[in-house]
Amino acid sequence: MNKQEIIARIAEKSGLTKKDVETVVNAVLEEITEALRAGEKVQFVGFGTFETRKRSARTGRNPQTGETINIPEAVIPAFRAGNKLKEAVK
């Protein structure tokens, strides 16, 4: 399922227009992105938590040449599913 399919389903269930739903979905995604950029956690109780995690610097290997390369430290987004979501997916 992609973003447009989600928008269509929400519009159908809510009775709102697709344009209104798209505005809301975009705003939610922007707010989650801004919170993660600021180092905050975003938690939807029962659904899950969006957070950032620090990935340590490490040594890797170029698969084409076999050359050793240094991979720098990075901050990455992560999602941890909540209990209700885990139960629903079982």
TASUL-V642941 format. One record per helix or strand. SS is the DSSP state (alpha for helix, beta for strand). FROM is the first residue (numbers start at 1). LEN is the number of residues. If there is no record, write none. Layout:
ss;from;len
SS;FROM;LEN
SS;FROM;LEN
This chain:
ss;from;len
alpha;3;12
alpha;18;20
beta;42;3
beta;48;8
beta;58;4
beta;68;4
beta;74;8
alpha;83;7
